[in-house]
Amino acid sequence: MQRIRSIDPRHAQGRAKELLTAVEKAFGVIPNAAKVMANSPAVLDSFLALSTAMSGVAIGGKLHHQVKLTTSETNTCSYCTSILTAMGPAAGLSAGELIAGRSAKAADARTDAALKFAKVVLESKGKVADDDLRAVRQAGFGDAEIVEIVASVVVGCFTNFLNNVADTELDIPKAEPIASGSTSACRTTACAAH
């Protein structure tokens, strides 16, 4: 049972109503996560502003999405893993790339280095070793892109932590657990359609 209430857009007022309306215009629906954030219009407004700004990252939207998947899987956030998996095809990710994001392993060496670095950032709480930085730099990432990978982890952590605290009710198909070396975890309506 959800532990923090969702703001019903029909009863929202003031800034919360404006923001929920903006979310619906942008996505066609209002995810339950946004309804939880709407308890504090300042939080929802900040999240939307950061998400909009992050859409222009040099690492690209696909890798940004995969880093958030790595973060969600590591933080065992079923809500975020499910919504990111469902939205993955719209972000240009194949079933294999979705699994790569969730497992922090990719066939492409550059993507693999970024995902492994993101996982180390998360697990070490940012206290990465010099060898970790050297590895991601050797894969072709400069300082700006390293900052973006860290920011992608942080954006993922915010939504993971909030949805884990709230136990946000799923309003999208649940992402299946990852089967080792398989693409079977991409079993949501949106993912299956692509």
C-alpha positions as CSV (number, residue, x, y, z in Angstrom):
1,M,0.0,0.0,0.0
2,Q,1.3,3.4,-1.0
3,R,2.7,5.2,2.1
4,I,2.7,8.9,0.8
5,R,-0.5,10.1,-0.8
6,S,-0.7,11.0,-4.4
7,I,-2.2,14.4,-5.2
8,D,-5.3,13.9,-7.3
9,P,-5.0,16.3,-10.3
10,R,-8.8,17.0,-10.2
11,H,-8.4,18.4,-6.7
12,A,-5.0,20.0,-6.9
13,Q,-4.7,23.7,-6.5
14,G,-2.3,26.5,-7.3
15,R,1.2,25.6,-8.4
16,A,0.6,21.9,-7.9
17,K,-2.3,22.0,-10.4
18,E,-0.2,24.0,-12.9
19,L,2.7,21.5,-12.7
20,L,0.5,18.4,-13.0
21,T,-1.2,19.9,-16.0
22,A,2.2,20.6,-17.6
23,V,3.2,16.9,-16.9
24,E,0.0,15.7,-18.6
25,K,0.5,18.0,-21.6
26,A,4.1,16.7,-22.0
27,F,3.5,13.0,-21.5
28,G,-0.2,12.5,-22.1
29,V,-0.5,11.0,-18.6
30,I,0.5,12.0,-15.1
31,P,2.6,9.2,-13.6
32,N,2.0,8.4,-10.0
33,A,5.5,9.5,-9.2
34,A,4.6,13.0,-10.3
35,K,1.5,12.9,-8.2
36,V,3.6,12.0,-5.1
37,M,6.1,14.8,-5.9
38,A,3.1,17.2,-6.2
39,N,2.8,17.1,-2.4
40,S,5.5,19.7,-2.6
41,P,5.2,21.9,-5.7
42,A,8.8,23.1,-5.1
43,V,10.0,19.5,-5.4
44,L,8.0,18.7,-8.5
45,D,9.0,22.0,-10.1
46,S,12.7,21.4,-9.4
47,F,12.5,17.8,-10.7
48,L,10.9,18.9,-13.9
49,A,13.4,21.7,-14.4
50,L,16.3,19.3,-13.8
51,S,14.8,16.7,-16.1
52,T,14.3,19.2,-18.8
53,A,17.9,20.5,-18.5
54,M,19.3,17.0,-18.5
55,S,17.6,16.3,-21.8
56,G,20.4,18.2,-23.4
57,V,23.4,16.2,-22.0
58,A,26.4,15.6,-24.1
59,I,26.4,11.9,-23.2
60,G,23.1,11.6,-25.0
61,G,19.6,10.7,-24.0
62,K,20.1,7.0,-24.5
63,L,23.1,6.8,-22.1
64,H,21.4,9.1,-19.6
65,H,18.4,6.7,-19.6
66,Q,20.7,3.7,-19.2
67,V,22.5,5.3,-16.3
68,K,19.2,5.9,-14.6
69,L,18.3,2.2,-15.2
70,T,21.6,1.1,-13.6
71,T,20.8,3.3,-10.6
72,S,17.2,2.1,-10.3
73,E,18.2,-1.5,-10.5
74,T,21.0,-1.0,-7.9
75,N,18.6,0.8,-5.6
76,T,15.9,-1.9,-6.1
77,C,13.3,0.7,-7.1
78,S,10.6,-1.3,-8.9
79,Y,8.6,1.8,-9.8
80,C,11.6,3.6,-11.6
81,T,12.9,0.4,-13.2
82,S,9.4,-0.3,-14.6
83,I,8.8,3.2,-15.9
84,L,12.3,3.5,-17.4
85,T,11.9,0.1,-19.0
86,A,8.5,1.1,-20.4
87,M,9.8,4.4,-21.7
88,G,13.0,2.9,-23.1
89,P,11.9,2.3,-26.6
90,A,10.7,5.9,-26.9
91,A,14.2,7.0,-25.8
92,G,15.6,4.9,-28.7
93,L,16.7,1.9,-26.6
94,S,16.5,-1.7,-27.8
95,A,15.6,-4.5,-25.5
96,G,19.3,-5.4,-25.3
97,E,20.2,-1.8,-24.4
98,L,17.5,-1.8,-21.7
99,I,19.1,-4.9,-20.2
100,A,22.5,-3.4,-20.4
101,G,21.3,-0.4,-18.5
102,R,19.7,-2.5,-15.8
103,S,22.8,-4.8,-15.5
104,A,25.5,-2.1,-15.9
105,K,27.1,-4.2,-18.7
106,A,27.1,-3.3,-22.4
107,A,28.5,-4.9,-25.5
108,D,29.8,-1.5,-26.6
109,A,33.0,-0.7,-24.7
110,R,32.3,3.0,-24.2
111,T,28.7,2.4,-22.9
112,D,30.0,-0.4,-20.7
113,A,32.6,1.9,-19.2
114,A,30.0,4.6,-18.5
115,L,27.6,2.1,-16.9
116,K,30.3,0.5,-14.7
117,F,31.5,4.0,-13.6
118,A,27.9,5.0,-12.8
119,K,27.5,1.9,-10.6
120,V,30.8,2.6,-8.8
121,V,29.7,6.2,-8.2
122,L,26.5,4.9,-6.7
123,E,28.0,2.1,-4.6
124,S,30.9,4.3,-3.4
125,K,28.7,7.3,-2.7
126,G,30.9,9.2,-5.1
127,K,34.2,8.3,-3.5
128,V,35.5,6.7,-6.6
129,A,39.1,5.6,-7.0
130,D,41.6,7.2,-9.4
131,D,41.5,4.0,-11.4
132,D,37.7,4.4,-11.8
133,L,38.2,7.9,-13.2
134,R,41.1,6.7,-15.4
135,A,38.9,3.9,-16.9
136,V,36.0,6.1,-17.8
137,R,38.4,8.7,-19.3
138,Q,40.2,6.0,-21.3
139,A,36.8,5.1,-22.7
140,G,36.5,8.6,-24.2
141,F,34.6,10.6,-21.6
142,G,35.8,14.1,-20.7
143,D,35.1,16.0,-17.5
144,A,31.8,17.4,-18.8
145,E,30.5,14.0,-19.6
146,I,31.7,12.5,-16.3
147,V,29.8,15.3,-14.5
148,E,26.7,14.3,-16.6
149,I,27.1,10.6,-15.6
150,V,27.2,11.6,-11.9
151,A,24.2,13.9,-12.4
152,S,22.3,11.1,-14.1
153,V,23.0,8.9,-11.1
154,V,21.8,11.6,-8.7
155,V,18.6,12.2,-10.7
156,G,18.0,8.4,-10.6
157,C,18.6,8.3,-6.8
158,F,16.1,11.1,-6.1
159,T,13.3,9.3,-7.9
160,N,14.4,5.9,-6.6
161,F,14.5,7.1,-3.0
162,L,11.2,9.0,-3.1
163,N,9.4,6.1,-4.8
164,N,10.9,3.5,-2.4
165,V,9.9,5.7,0.6
166,A,6.4,6.2,-0.8
167,D,6.1,2.7,-2.1
168,T,4.5,4.4,-5.1
169,E,1.8,2.3,-6.7
170,L,2.7,1.1,-10.1
171,D,0.7,2.6,-12.9
172,I,2.7,0.9,-15.6
173,P,3.5,-2.7,-16.2
174,K,6.0,-4.1,-13.8
175,A,9.5,-4.8,-15.3
176,E,10.4,-8.4,-14.9
177,P,13.5,-9.4,-13.0
178,I,16.7,-9.6,-15.1
179,A,17.5,-13.1,-16.3
180,S,21.2,-13.5,-16.6
181,G,22.3,-12.8,-20.2
182,S,18.7,-12.5,-21.5
183,T,16.4,-9.9,-22.9
184,S,13.4,-11.4,-21.2
185,A,13.3,-8.6,-18.6
186,C,11.9,-6.3,-21.3
187,R,8.4,-7.4,-20.8
188,T,6.2,-4.4,-20.5
189,T,3.5,-3.3,-22.9
190,A,5.5,-0.4,-24.3
191,C,8.7,-2.5,-24.6
192,A,7.0,-5.4,-26.2
193,A,5.5,-3.1,-28.9
194,H,9.0,-2.3,-30.1
